[in-house]
Amino acid sequence: MGSSAKKVLIIDDDNRNIYALRMVLKAKGFECMTATDAQTGLQLLTEQSDIGVVLMDMMMPEMDGYEAIARLRENPSLDHIPVIAVTAQAMVGDKEKCLAAGAAAYVPKPIDQDVLLDLLKNEFHM
């Protein structure tokens, strides 16, 4: 991690999810950036070099989380950034599919805050 800031990028097409995640993360000392679509999220990642972790909703219109992770992994300047996949599609095999796509971890919705915070602490080496 190049920066001491614990900056998280939340990419989710539902503003209610973004709001809820921001409240939890800000209360725990994380700095949050948000994007309501994957294209905007990828653009932010190229512009902001201090984002430490991405929380990626996997089910979005236009570009879904799987395609966004693939694009992230193809970019040498971004491929080191861990992505935590967030999805309401908690079906058998979803976790494996997300991890196979390149996600570092997986959190089903509704999000268990303790699980998410543990994953973030792990990714930020806290």
MOPAC internal coordinates of N, CA, C and O (Angstrom, degrees):
PM7 1SCF
backbone

  N    0.0000 0     0.00 0     0.00 0    0    0    0
  C    1.4423 1     0.00 0     0.00 0    1    0    0
  C    1.5227 1   109.76 1     0.00 0    2    1    0
  O    1.2310 1   120.89 1   -59.31 1    3    2    1
  N    1.3144 1   115.91 1   120.69 1    3    2    1
  C    1.4386 1   120.25 1  -179.00 1    5    3    2
  C    1.5216 1   112.07 1   -76.18 1    6    5    3
  O    1.2310 1   119.91 1   155.00 1    7    6    5
  N    1.3066 1   117.78 1   -25.00 1    7    6    5
  C    1.4566 1   121.34 1  -174.46 1    9    7    6
  C    1.5188 1   110.14 1  -116.29 1   10    9    7
  O    1.2310 1   121.21 1   -29.24 1   11   10    9
  N    1.3326 1   115.30 1   150.76 1   11   10    9
  C    1.4552 1   118.91 1   177.39 1   13   11   10
  C    1.5253 1   111.03 1   -83.37 1   14   13   11
  O    1.2310 1   120.45 1   164.08 1   15   14   13
  N    1.3379 1   116.74 1   -15.92 1   15   14   13
  C    1.4614 1   120.64 1   178.55 1   17   15   14
  C    1.5210 1   109.39 1   -67.47 1   18   17   15
  O    1.2310 1   121.32 1   -40.19 1   19   18   17
  N    1.3249 1   115.08 1   139.81 1   19   18   17
  C    1.4572 1   120.06 1   177.35 1   21   19   18
  C    1.5188 1   106.71 1   -95.12 1   22   21   19
  O    1.2310 1   120.59 1  -102.42 1   23   22   21
  N    1.3303 1   116.49 1    77.58 1   23   22   21
  C    1.4606 1   121.12 1  -174.37 1   25   23   22
  C    1.5217 1   110.18 1   -95.43 1   26   25   23
  O    1.2310 1   121.43 1   -53.56 1   27   26   25
  N    1.3339 1   114.87 1   126.44 1   27   26   25
  C    1.4563 1   122.75 1  -179.04 1   29   27   26
  C    1.5282 1   108.47 1  -116.82 1   30   29   27
  O    1.2310 1   120.77 1   -46.64 1   31   30   29
  N    1.3239 1   116.14 1   133.36 1   31   30   29
  C    1.4643 1   121.04 1   173.23 1   33   31   30
  C    1.5211 1   107.83 1  -100.96 1   34   33   31
  O    1.2310 1   120.75 1   -58.26 1   35   34   33
  N    1.3298 1   116.18 1   121.74 1   35   34   33
  C    1.4650 1   122.12 1   177.66 1   37   35   34
  C    1.5257 1   107.52 1  -101.12 1   38   37   35
  O    1.2310 1   120.54 1   -59.92 1   39   38   37
  N    1.3333 1   116.57 1   120.08 1   39   38   37
  C    1.4642 1   121.20 1   176.88 1   41   39   38
  C    1.5239 1   107.57 1  -114.73 1   42   41   39
  O    1.2310 1   120.88 1   -69.61 1   43   42   41
  N    1.3324 1   115.92 1   110.39 1   43   42   41
  C    1.4671 1   121.49 1  -177.16 1   45   43   42
  C    1.5236 1   107.85 1  -155.41 1   46   45   43
  O    1.2310 1   120.27 1   -43.86 1   47   46   45
  N    1.3191 1   117.09 1   136.14 1   47   46   45
  C    1.4675 1   120.06 1  -178.96 1   49   47   46
  C    1.5277 1   112.82 1   -80.19 1   50   49   47
  O    1.2310 1   119.84 1   175.25 1   51   50   49
  N    1.3249 1   117.91 1    -4.75 1   51   50   49
  C    1.4648 1   121.95 1  -179.85 1   53   51   50
  C    1.5316 1   109.50 1  -107.91 1   54   53   51
  O    1.2310 1   120.72 1   -67.87 1   55   54   53
  N    1.3266 1   116.23 1   112.13 1   55   54   53
  C    1.4659 1   120.64 1  -178.16 1   57   55   54
  C    1.5230 1   113.35 1   -60.80 1   58   57   55
  O    1.2310 1   120.06 1   152.61 1   59   58   57
  N    1.3338 1   117.48 1   -27.39 1   59   58   57
  C    1.4677 1   119.81 1   178.08 1   61   59   58
  C    1.5216 1   110.42 1   -65.46 1   62   61   59
  O    1.2310 1   120.68 1   139.89 1   63   62   61
  N    1.3319 1   116.31 1   -40.11 1   63   62   61
  C    1.4639 1   120.17 1   177.49 1   65   63   62
  C    1.5230 1   110.59 1   -65.48 1   66   65   63
  O    1.2310 1   120.84 1   136.35 1   67   66   65
  N    1.3388 1   115.99 1   -43.65 1   67   66   65
  C    1.4654 1   120.25 1   178.52 1   69   67   66
  C    1.5290 1   110.06 1   -59.04 1   70   69   67
  O    1.2310 1   120.68 1   133.35 1   71   70   69
  N    1.3311 1   116.31 1   -46.65 1   71   70   69
  C    1.4649 1   120.84 1  -178.24 1   73   71   70
  C    1.5320 1   110.90 1   -59.92 1   74   73   71
  O    1.2310 1   120.61 1   132.34 1   75   74   73
  N    1.3240 1   116.45 1   -47.66 1   75   74   73
  C    1.4659 1   120.87 1  -178.33 1   77   75   74
  C    1.5297 1   110.98 1   -62.74 1   78   77   75
  O    1.2310 1   120.49 1   135.26 1   79   78   77
  N    1.3293 1   116.68 1   -44.74 1   79   78   77
  C    1.4645 1   120.16 1   179.64 1   81   79   78
  C    1.5279 1   111.33 1   -64.70 1   82   81   79
  O    1.2310 1   120.53 1   137.53 1   83   82   81
  N    1.3151 1   116.59 1   -42.47 1   83   82   81
  C    1.4762 1   120.27 1   179.43 1   85   83   82
  C    1.5173 1   111.23 1   -59.36 1   86   85   83
  O    1.2310 1   120.38 1   137.00 1   87   86   85
  N    1.3362 1   116.89 1   -43.00 1   87   86   85
  C    1.4662 1   120.51 1  -178.49 1   89   87   86
  C    1.5316 1   110.62 1   -61.80 1   90   89   87
  O    1.2310 1   120.80 1   134.34 1   91   90   89
  N    1.3159 1   116.08 1   -45.66 1   91   90   89
  C    1.4657 1   120.89 1  -179.62 1   93   91   90
  C    1.5275 1   110.32 1   -63.94 1   94   93   91
  O    1.2310 1   120.65 1   131.34 1   95   94   93
  N    1.3324 1   116.37 1   -48.66 1   95   94   93
  C    1.4636 1   120.41 1  -174.97 1   97   95   94
  C    1.5259 1   112.26 1   -69.08 1   98   97   95
  O    1.2310 1   120.43 1   139.05 1   99   98   97
  N    1.3303 1   116.79 1   -40.95 1   99   98   97
  C    1.4706 1   119.35 1   179.08 1  101   99   98
  C    1.5217 1   110.31 1   -63.08 1  102  101   99
  O    1.2310 1   120.39 1   140.77 1  103  102  101
  N    1.3339 1   116.87 1   -39.23 1  103  102  101
  C    1.4629 1   120.88 1   179.31 1  105  103  102
  C    1.5254 1   111.26 1   -62.72 1  106  105  103
  O    1.2310 1   120.46 1   154.85 1  107  106  105
  N    1.3230 1   116.72 1   -25.15 1  107  106  105
  C    1.4643 1   121.53 1  -179.15 1  109  107  106
  C    1.5304 1   112.31 1   -98.90 1  110  109  107
  O    1.2310 1   120.55 1  -170.40 1  111  110  109
  N    1.3344 1   116.55 1     9.60 1  111  110  109
  C    1.4578 1   119.69 1   174.19 1  113  111  110
  C    1.5160 1   116.34 1    90.92 1  114  113  111
  O    1.2310 1   120.24 1  -169.22 1  115  114  113
  N    1.3136 1   117.15 1    10.78 1  115  114  113
  C    1.4641 1   119.98 1   177.71 1  117  115  114
  C    1.5241 1   109.89 1   -89.95 1  118  117  115
  O    1.2310 1   120.94 1   -34.86 1  119  118  117
  N    1.3207 1   115.80 1   145.14 1  119  118  117
  C    1.4545 1   121.39 1   173.04 1  121  119  118
  C    1.5248 1   106.10 1   -93.02 1  122  121  119
  O    1.2310 1   120.21 1   -44.12 1  123  122  121
  N    1.3321 1   117.21 1   135.88 1  123  122  121
  C    1.4645 1   120.45 1  -175.88 1  125  123  122
  C    1.5194 1   112.36 1  -119.53 1  126  125  123
  O    1.2310 1   121.60 1   -40.49 1  127  126  125
  N    1.3167 1   114.53 1   139.51 1  127  126  125
  C    1.4531 1   122.36 1   167.50 1  129  127  126
  C    1.5175 1   104.61 1  -120.08 1  130  129  127
  O    1.2310 1   120.38 1   -25.73 1  131  130  129
  N    1.3320 1   116.88 1   154.27 1  131  130  129
  C    1.4563 1   119.02 1  -177.27 1  133  131  130
  C    1.5185 1   111.84 1  -136.53 1  134  133  131
  O    1.2310 1   121.86 1   -26.25 1  135  134  133
  N    1.3236 1   114.05 1   153.75 1  135  134  133
  C    1.4583 1   122.02 1   173.52 1  137  135  134
  C    1.5201 1   107.02 1  -144.52 1  138  137  135
  O    1.2310 1   120.55 1   -39.06 1  139  138  137
  N    1.3435 1   116.55 1   140.94 1  139  138  137
  C    1.4637 1   119.92 1  -178.72 1  141  139  138
  C    1.5241 1   112.38 1   -97.08 1  142  141  139
  O    1.2310 1   120.34 1  -175.49 1  143  142  141
  N    1.3302 1   116.95 1     4.51 1  143  142  141
  C    1.4616 1   119.90 1   171.81 1  145  143  142
  C    1.5246 1   108.57 1  -151.81 1  146  145  143
  O    1.2310 1   121.21 1   -20.85 1  147  146  145
  N    1.3202 1   115.28 1   159.15 1  147  146  145
  C    1.4621 1   120.77 1  -174.12 1  149  147  146
  C    1.5246 1   112.42 1   -65.59 1  150  149  147
  O    1.2310 1   120.33 1   142.13 1  151  150  149
  N    1.3329 1   116.97 1   -37.87 1  151  150  149
  C    1.4646 1   120.13 1  -179.05 1  153  151  150
  C    1.5298 1   110.62 1   -60.18 1  154  153  151
  O    1.2310 1   120.63 1   133.96 1  155  154  153
  N    1.3321 1   116.41 1   -46.04 1  155  154  153
  C    1.4627 1   121.11 1   178.02 1  157  155  154
  C    1.5224 1   110.45 1   -63.75 1  158  157  155
  O    1.2310 1   120.80 1   139.55 1  159  158  157
  N    1.3287 1   116.07 1   -40.45 1  159  158  157
  C    1.4630 1   120.37 1   178.51 1  161  159  158
  C    1.5171 1   112.19 1   -60.58 1  162  161  159
  O    1.2310 1   120.39 1   135.26 1  163  162  161
  N    1.3288 1   116.86 1   -44.74 1  163  162  161
  C    1.4641 1   120.62 1   178.60 1  165  163  162
  C    1.5256 1   110.71 1   -63.99 1  166  165  163
  O    1.2310 1   120.61 1   141.95 1  167  166  165
  N    1.3237 1   116.45 1   -38.05 1  167  166  165
  C    1.4697 1   120.69 1   177.53 1  169  167  166
  C    1.5294 1   110.48 1   -62.62 1  170  169  167
  O    1.2310 1   120.38 1   135.07 1  171  170  169
  N    1.3327 1   116.87 1   -44.93 1  171  170  169
  C    1.4657 1   120.74 1   178.09 1  173  171  170
  C    1.5216 1   111.17 1   -59.93 1  174  173  171
  O    1.2310 1   120.58 1   140.48 1  175  174  173
  N    1.3223 1   116.50 1   -39.52 1  175  174  173
  C    1.4621 1   120.24 1  -179.92 1  177  175  174
  C    1.5261 1   111.64 1   -62.80 1  178  177  175
  O    1.2310 1   120.20 1   143.77 1  179  178  177
  N    1.3293 1   117.23 1   -36.23 1  179  178  177
  C    1.4620 1   119.47 1   179.35 1  181  179  178
  C    1.5303 1   111.11 1   -74.33 1  182  181  179
  O    1.2310 1   120.29 1   153.23 1  183  182  181
  N    1.3337 1   117.05 1   -26.77 1  183  182  181
  C    1.4654 1   121.09 1  -177.87 1  185  183  182
  C    1.5278 1   113.00 1   -88.93 1  186  185  183
  O    1.2310 1   120.13 1   150.94 1  187  186  185
  N    1.3217 1   117.36 1   -29.06 1  187  186  185
  C    1.4686 1   122.29 1  -175.39 1  189  187  186
  C    1.5243 1   109.34 1  -111.63 1  190  189  187
  O    1.2310 1   120.55 1   -74.47 1  191  190  189
  N    1.3104 1   116.56 1   105.53 1  191  190  189
  C    1.4639 1   119.31 1  -174.68 1  193  191  190
  C    1.5252 1   113.45 1   -81.03 1  194  193  191
  O    1.2310 1   120.17 1   175.38 1  195  194  193
  N    1.3315 1   117.28 1    -4.62 1  195  194  193
  C    1.4664 1   118.73 1  -175.37 1  197  195  194
  C    1.5317 1   114.19 1  -104.45 1  198  197  195
  O    1.2310 1   119.70 1  -167.48 1  199  198  197
  N    1.3215 1   118.18 1    12.52 1  199  198  197
  C    1.4682 1   120.42 1   176.13 1  201  199  198
  C    1.5238 1   107.98 1   -73.64 1  202  201  199
  O    1.2310 1   121.26 1   -53.62 1  203  202  201
  N    1.3450 1   115.20 1   126.38 1  203  202  201
  C    1.4560 1   119.76 1  -174.59 1  205  203  202
  C    1.5118 1   114.77 1   -95.34 1  206  205  203
  O    1.2310 1   120.30 1   147.22 1  207  206  205
  N    1.3260 1   117.03 1   -32.78 1  207  206  205
  C    1.4632 1   122.07 1  -177.38 1  209  207  206
  C    1.5282 1   108.38 1  -146.40 1  210  209  207
  O    1.2310 1   121.00 1   -34.14 1  211  210  209
  N    1.3355 1   115.69 1   145.86 1  211  210  209
  C    1.4637 1   121.34 1   175.33 1  213  211  210
  C    1.5250 1   108.68 1  -112.53 1  214  213  211
  O    1.2310 1   120.65 1   -49.56 1  215  214  213
  N    1.3290 1   116.36 1   130.44 1  215  214  213
  C    1.4679 1   121.74 1   168.95 1  217  215  214
  C    1.5210 1   105.46 1   -99.32 1  218  217  215
  O    1.2310 1   120.26 1   -66.75 1  219  218  217
  N    1.3206 1   117.12 1   113.25 1  219  218  217
  C    1.4640 1   122.10 1  -171.29 1  221  219  218
  C    1.5220 1   111.40 1  -115.45 1  222  221  219
  O    1.2310 1   120.99 1   -63.45 1  223  222  221
  N    1.3375 1   115.71 1   116.55 1  223  222  221
  C    1.4631 1   120.20 1   170.71 1  225  223  222
  C    1.5280 1   106.45 1   -67.41 1  226  225  223
  O    1.2310 1   120.06 1   -48.14 1  227  226  225
  N    1.3031 1   117.48 1   131.86 1  227  226  225
  C    1.4643 1   119.89 1  -175.27 1  229  227  226
  C    1.5225 1   112.69 1   -85.89 1  230  229  227
  O    1.2310 1   120.11 1   156.66 1  231  230  229
  N    1.3333 1   117.40 1   -23.34 1  231  230  229
  C    1.4599 1   120.86 1  -177.60 1  233  231  230
  C    1.5236 1   109.93 1  -108.80 1  234  233  231
  O    1.2310 1   120.80 1   -84.85 1  235  234  233
  N    1.3392 1   116.08 1    95.15 1  235  234  233
  C    1.4630 1   121.47 1   178.69 1  237  235  234
  C    1.5219 1   108.77 1  -134.45 1  238  237  235
  O    1.2310 1   120.54 1   -28.02 1  239  238  237
  N    1.3488 1   116.57 1   151.98 1  239  238  237
  C    1.4704 1   118.92 1   175.39 1  241  239  238
  C    1.5275 1   110.05 1   -70.26 1  242  241  239
  O    1.2310 1   120.49 1    -7.31 1  243  242  241
  N    1.3100 1   116.67 1   172.69 1  243  242  241
  C    1.4709 1   122.87 1  -178.08 1  245  243  242
  C    1.5277 1   110.13 1    64.94 1  246  245  243
  O    1.2310 1   120.52 1    88.81 1  247  246  245
  N    1.3284 1   116.61 1   -91.19 1  247  246  245
  C    1.4579 1   121.21 1   178.97 1  249  247  246
  C    1.5280 1   108.44 1  -114.07 1  250  249  247
  O    1.2310 1   120.29 1   -58.42 1  251  250  249
  N    1.3390 1   117.05 1   121.58 1  251  250  249
  C    1.4620 1   118.80 1   179.96 1  253  251  250
  C    1.5320 1   110.15 1   -82.82 1  254  253  251
  O    1.2310 1   121.35 1    -4.79 1  255  254  253
  N    1.3203 1   115.02 1   175.21 1  255  254  253
  C    1.4559 1   120.60 1  -177.29 1  257  255  254
  C    1.5165 1   113.39 1   -62.69 1  258  257  255
  O    1.2310 1   120.48 1   146.80 1  259  258  257
  N    1.3281 1   116.69 1   -33.20 1  259  258  257
  C    1.4669 1   119.91 1  -179.44 1  261  259  258
  C    1.5249 1   110.97 1   -63.88 1  262  261  259
  O    1.2310 1   120.66 1   134.29 1  263  262  261
  N    1.3298 1   116.35 1   -45.71 1  263  262  261
  C    1.4654 1   120.31 1   178.67 1  265  263  262
  C    1.5249 1   110.65 1   -66.95 1  266  265  263
  O    1.2310 1   120.60 1   140.17 1  267  266  265
  N    1.3330 1   116.45 1   -39.83 1  267  266  265
  C    1.4662 1   120.34 1  -179.92 1  269  267  266
  C    1.5281 1   111.02 1   -62.93 1  270  269  267
  O    1.2310 1   120.25 1   137.53 1  271  270  269
  N    1.3331 1   117.12 1   -42.47 1  271  270  269
  C    1.4659 1   120.01 1   178.09 1  273  271  270
  C    1.5248 1   109.93 1   -63.87 1  274  273  271
  O    1.2310 1   120.48 1   138.64 1  275  274  273
  N    1.3354 1   116.68 1   -41.36 1  275  274  273
  C    1.4658 1   120.15 1   178.88 1  277  275  274
  C    1.5289 1   110.35 1   -59.38 1  278  277  275
  O    1.2310 1   120.26 1   136.56 1  279  278  277
  N    1.3194 1   117.12 1   -43.44 1  279  278  277
  C    1.4741 1   120.75 1   179.11 1  281  279  278
  C    1.5214 1   111.27 1   -65.65 1  282  281  279
  O    1.2310 1   120.83 1   140.81 1  283  282  281
  N    1.3155 1   116.01 1   -39.19 1  283  282  281
  C    1.4630 1   121.07 1   178.10 1  285  283  282
  C    1.5297 1   109.96 1   -61.24 1  286  285  283
  O    1.2310 1   120.82 1   135.28 1  287  286  285
  N    1.3174 1   116.03 1   -44.72 1  287  286  285
  C    1.4670 1   121.19 1  -177.78 1  289  287  286
  C    1.5319 1   112.29 1   -69.18 1  290  289  287
  O    1.2310 1   120.40 1   157.06 1  291  290  289
  N    1.3443 1   116.85 1   -22.94 1  291  290  289
  C    1.4686 1   120.83 1   178.97 1  293  291  290
  C    1.5246 1   111.96 1   -79.73 1  294  293  291
  O    1.2310 1   120.19 1   163.96 1  295  294  293
  N    1.3348 1   117.24 1   -16.04 1  295  294  293
  C    1.4652 1   121.52 1  -176.26 1  297  295  294
  C    1.5315 1   109.34 1   -95.41 1  298  297  295
  O    1.2310 1   119.90 1   -67.51 1  299  298  297
  N    1.3364 1   117.79 1   112.49 1  299  298  297
  C    1.4693 1   120.80 1  -176.55 1  301  299  298
  C    1.5310 1   114.26 1   -58.32 1  302  301  299
  O    1.2310 1   119.99 1   152.67 1  303  302  301
  N    1.3251 1   117.62 1   -27.33 1  303  302  301
  C    1.4650 1   118.84 1  -179.74 1  305  303  302
  C    1.5307 1   112.67 1   -84.25 1  306  305  303
  O    1.2310 1   120.21 1   170.75 1  307  306  305
  N    1.3393 1   117.21 1    -9.25 1  307  306  305
  C    1.4679 1   120.88 1  -178.30 1  309  307  306
  C    1.5241 1   113.80 1  -119.42 1  310  309  307
  O    1.2310 1   119.87 1   167.85 1  311  310  309
  N    1.3190 1   117.86 1   -12.15 1  311  310  309
  C    1.4687 1   119.87 1  -169.19 1  313  311  310
  C    1.5246 1   114.05 1   -67.94 1  314  313  311
  O    1.2310 1   119.76 1   169.76 1  315  314  313
  N    1.3288 1   118.05 1   -10.24 1  315  314  313
  C    1.4682 1   121.46 1   178.65 1  317  315  314
  C    1.5313 1   112.64 1   -85.88 1  318  317  315
  O    1.2310 1   120.17 1   167.50 1  319  318  317
  N    1.3365 1   117.27 1   -12.50 1  319  318  317
  C    1.4695 1   120.59 1  -174.63 1  321  319  318
  C    1.5282 1   109.53 1   -77.74 1  322  321  319
  O    1.2310 1   120.24 1   -59.15 1  323  322  321
  N    1.3371 1   117.14 1   120.85 1  323  322  321
  C    1.4644 1   118.77 1   179.74 1  325  323  322
  C    1.5253 1   112.03 1   -70.58 1  326  325  323
  O    1.2310 1   121.49 1   -38.42 1  327  326  325
  N    1.3260 1   114.75 1   141.58 1  327  326  325
  C    1.4645 1   121.98 1   177.65 1  329  327  326
  C    1.5233 1   108.20 1  -115.22 1  330  329  327
  O    1.2310 1   120.94 1   -51.62 1  331  330  329
  N    1.3193 1   115.80 1   128.38 1  331  330  329
  C    1.4612 1   120.77 1   172.11 1  333  331  330
  C    1.5231 1   106.27 1  -101.43 1  334  333  331
  O    1.2310 1   120.75 1   -65.21 1  335  334  333
  N    1.3249 1   116.16 1   114.79 1  335  334  333
  C    1.4628 1   122.05 1  -178.85 1  337  335  334
  C    1.5234 1   109.22 1   -76.16 1  338  337  335
  O    1.2310 1   121.14 1   -46.90 1  339  338  337
  N    1.3332 1   115.43 1   133.10 1  339  338  337
  C    1.4633 1   122.05 1   179.04 1  341  339  338
  C    1.5229 1   107.10 1  -122.27 1  342  341  339
  O    1.2310 1   120.24 1   -55.60 1  343  342  341
  N    1.3335 1   117.15 1   124.40 1  343  342  341
  C    1.4584 1   118.30 1  -179.11 1  345  343  342
  C    1.5190 1   112.55 1  -149.86 1  346  345  343
  O    1.2310 1   121.55 1   -33.83 1  347  346  345
  N    1.3270 1   114.64 1   146.17 1  347  346  345
  C    1.4614 1   121.13 1   175.15 1  349  347  346
  C    1.5232 1   110.07 1   -86.17 1  350  349  347
  O    1.2310 1   120.73 1   165.79 1  351  350  349
  N    1.3210 1   116.22 1   -14.21 1  351  350  349
  C    1.4598 1   121.64 1  -179.08 1  353  351  350
  C    1.5239 1   109.93 1   -80.82 1  354  353  351
  O    1.2310 1   120.60 1  -112.65 1  355  354  353
  N    1.3218 1   116.45 1    67.35 1  355  354  353
  C    1.4617 1   119.90 1  -176.45 1  357  355  354
  C    1.5262 1   110.68 1   -81.03 1  358  357  355
  O    1.2310 1   121.30 1  -117.47 1  359  358  357
  N    1.3155 1   115.11 1    62.53 1  359  358  357
  C    1.4544 1   121.27 1   179.73 1  361  359  358
  C    1.5285 1   109.49 1   -93.97 1  362  361  359
  O    1.2310 1   120.94 1   -18.53 1  363  362  361
  N    1.3149 1   115.82 1   161.47 1  363  362  361
  C    1.4581 1   120.44 1   176.15 1  365  363  362
  C    1.5265 1   108.46 1   -58.91 1  366  365  363
  O    1.2310 1   120.96 1   -49.95 1  367  366  365
  N    1.3158 1   115.77 1   130.05 1  367  366  365
  C    1.4567 1   119.89 1   178.73 1  369  367  366
  C    1.5147 1   114.42 1    92.98 1  370  369  367
  O    1.2310 1   119.69 1   168.38 1  371  370  369
  N    1.3400 1   118.20 1   -11.62 1  371  370  369
  C    1.4710 1   120.37 1  -179.53 1  373  371  370
  C    1.5188 1   112.18 1   -63.53 1  374  373  371
  O    1.2310 1   120.82 1   135.72 1  375  374  373
  N    1.3324 1   116.03 1   -44.28 1  375  374  373
  C    1.4662 1   119.29 1  -179.54 1  377  375  374
  C    1.5220 1   109.68 1   -58.88 1  378  377  375
  O    1.2310 1   120.85 1   132.74 1  379  378  377
  N    1.3299 1   115.99 1   -47.26 1  379  378  377
  C    1.4659 1   120.75 1  -179.60 1  381  379  378
  C    1.5226 1   111.12 1   -62.25 1  382  381  379
  O    1.2310 1   120.53 1   140.72 1  383  382  381
  N    1.3379 1   116.58 1   -39.28 1  383  382  381
  C    1.4641 1   120.89 1   179.63 1  385  383  382
  C    1.5284 1   110.56 1   -64.00 1  386  385  383
  O    1.2310 1   120.54 1   137.44 1  387  386  385
  N    1.3287 1   116.57 1   -42.56 1  387  386  385
  C    1.4689 1   121.09 1   179.19 1  389  387  386
  C    1.5289 1   110.99 1   -64.92 1  390  389  387
  O    1.2310 1   120.75 1   135.04 1  391  390  389
  N    1.3182 1   116.17 1   -44.96 1  391  390  389
  C    1.4646 1   120.00 1  -179.73 1  393  391  390
  C    1.5242 1   110.80 1   -66.44 1  394  393  391
  O    1.2310 1   120.46 1   141.40 1  395  394  393
  N    1.3310 1   116.72 1   -38.60 1  395  394  393
  C    1.4680 1   120.78 1   178.18 1  397  395  394
  C    1.5255 1   110.88 1   -65.12 1  398  397  395
  O    1.2310 1   120.34 1   149.91 1  399  398  397
  N    1.3410 1   116.96 1   -30.09 1  399  398  397
  C    1.4693 1   121.38 1   179.73 1  401  399  398
  C    1.5267 1   111.65 1   -73.79 1  402  401  399
  O    1.2310 1   120.62 1   165.24 1  403  402  401
  N    1.3361 1   116.42 1   -14.76 1  403  402  401
  C    1.4584 1   119.31 1   178.27 1  405  403  402
  C    1.5132 1   114.80 1   119.18 1  406  405  403
  O    1.2310 1   120.29 1  -174.57 1  407  406  405
  N    1.3327 1   117.05 1     5.43 1  407  406  405
  C    1.4655 1   119.58 1   176.82 1  409  407  406
  C    1.5278 1   109.36 1   -72.62 1  410  409  407
  O    1.2310 1   120.75 1   -34.18 1  411  410  409
  N    1.3303 1   116.18 1   145.82 1  411  410  409
  C    1.4638 1   120.96 1   178.22 1  413  411  410
  C    1.5224 1   110.93 1   -80.04 1  414  413  411
  O    1.2310 1   120.98 1   152.55 1  415  414  413
  N    1.3374 1   115.74 1   -27.45 1  415  414  413
  C    1.4579 1   121.08 1  -177.49 1  417  415  414
  C    1.5238 1   108.60 1  -158.52 1  418  417  415
  O    1.2310 1   121.39 1    -6.51 1  419  418  417
  N    1.3355 1   114.94 1   173.49 1  419  418  417
  C    1.4663 1   121.68 1  -172.99 1  421  419  418
  C    1.5191 1   108.92 1  -140.78 1  422  421  419
  O    1.2310 1   120.42 1   -45.68 1  423  422  421
  N    1.3319 1   116.80 1   134.32 1  423  422  421
  C    1.4622 1   121.68 1   176.27 1  425  423  422
  C    1.5253 1   108.26 1  -132.57 1  426  425  423
  O    1.2310 1   119.90 1   -58.82 1  427  426  425
  N    1.3402 1   117.79 1   121.18 1  427  426  425
  C    1.4697 1   119.15 1   177.14 1  429  427  426
  C    1.5284 1   111.11 1   -79.20 1  430  429  427
  O    1.2310 1   120.94 1   -27.52 1  431  430  429
  N    1.3489 1   115.80 1   152.48 1  431  430  429
  C    1.4692 1   121.58 1   172.00 1  433  431  430
  C    1.5187 1   107.51 1   -90.23 1  434  433  431
  O    1.2310 1   118.73 1   -31.64 1  435  434  433
  N    1.3264 1   120.02 1   148.36 1  435  434  433
  C    1.4641 1   125.07 1    -7.14 1  437  435  434
  C    1.5313 1   110.85 1   -64.15 1  438  437  435
  O    1.2310 1   120.93 1   -38.76 1  439  438  437
  N    1.3089 1   115.83 1   141.24 1  439  438  437
  C    1.4598 1   121.38 1  -172.39 1  441  439  438
  C    1.5206 1   111.16 1   -74.15 1  442  441  439
  O    1.2310 1   121.28 1   -50.09 1  443  442  441
  N    1.3260 1   115.15 1   129.91 1  443  442  441
  C    1.4600 1   121.88 1   171.76 1  445  443  442
  C    1.5339 1   105.95 1   -81.99 1  446  445  443
  O    1.2310 1   120.52 1   -68.56 1  447  446  445
  N    1.3299 1   116.61 1   111.44 1  447  446  445
  C    1.4649 1   121.04 1  -175.16 1  449  447  446
  C    1.5211 1   112.87 1   -56.99 1  450  449  447
  O    1.2310 1   120.30 1   139.98 1  451  450  449
  N    1.3277 1   117.03 1   -40.02 1  451  450  449
  C    1.4653 1   120.00 1  -178.52 1  453  451  450
  C    1.5223 1   111.22 1   -64.87 1  454  453  451
  O    1.2310 1   120.70 1   139.13 1  455  454  453
  N    1.3291 1   116.27 1   -40.87 1  455  454  453
  C    1.4660 1   120.55 1   178.22 1  457  455  454
  C    1.5230 1   109.74 1   -63.67 1  458  457  455
  O    1.2310 1   120.48 1   133.43 1  459  458  457
  N    1.3363 1   116.70 1   -46.57 1  459  458  457
  C    1.4610 1   120.84 1   179.99 1  461  459  458
  C    1.5259 1   111.09 1   -61.21 1  462  461  459
  O    1.2310 1   120.21 1   133.74 1  463  462  461
  N    1.3144 1   117.20 1   -46.26 1  463  462  461
  C    1.4678 1   120.43 1  -179.01 1  465  463  462
  C    1.5225 1   111.18 1   -63.73 1  466  465  463
  O    1.2310 1   120.08 1   142.12 1  467  466  465
  N    1.3270 1   117.46 1   -37.88 1  467  466  465
  C    1.4695 1   120.18 1   176.16 1  469  467  466
  C    1.5236 1   110.82 1   -62.75 1  470  469  467
  O    1.2310 1   120.36 1   137.45 1  471  470  469
  N    1.3378 1   116.91 1   -42.55 1  471  470  469
  C    1.4662 1   120.58 1   178.54 1  473  471  470
  C    1.5240 1   110.88 1   -62.94 1  474  473  471
  O    1.2310 1   120.34 1   136.75 1  475  474  473
  N    1.3296 1   116.96 1   -43.25 1  475  474  473
  C    1.4668 1   120.45 1   179.57 1  477  475  474
  C    1.5228 1   111.17 1   -65.21 1  478  477  475
  O    1.2310 1   120.28 1   137.68 1  479  478  477
  N    1.3223 1   117.06 1   -42.32 1  479  478  477
  C    1.4696 1   119.97 1   178.02 1  481  479  478
  C    1.5208 1   110.01 1   -60.12 1  482  481  479
  O    1.2310 1   120.79 1   140.76 1  483  482  481
  N    1.3201 1   116.09 1   -39.24 1  483  482  481
  C    1.4595 1   120.97 1   178.47 1  485  483  482
  C    1.5300 1   110.69 1   -64.52 1  486  485  483
  O    1.2310 1   120.28 1   133.09 1  487  486  485
  N    1.3299 1   117.07 1   -46.91 1  487  486  485
  C    1.4669 1   120.72 1  -178.41 1  489  487  486
  C    1.5281 1   112.11 1   -67.04 1  490  489  487
  O    1.2310 1   120.21 1   147.22 1  491  490  489
  N    1.3263 1   117.19 1   -32.78 1  491  490  489
  C    1.4657 1   121.04 1   179.57 1  493  491  490
  C    1.5321 1   111.88 1   -91.31 1  494  493  491
  O    1.2310 1   120.61 1  -177.03 1  495  494  493
  N    1.3392 1   116.43 1     2.97 1  495  494  493
  C    1.4739 1   122.12 1   179.11 1  497  495  494
  C    1.5303 1   111.55 1    54.73 1  498  497  495
  O    1.2310 1   121.40 1  -131.76 1  499  498  497
  N    1.3338 1   114.93 1    48.24 1  499  498  497
  C    1.4678 1   120.74 1  -178.65 1  501  499  498
  C    1.5255 1   110.16 1   -93.01 1  502  501  499
  O    1.2310 1   120.10 1   180.00 1  503  502  501

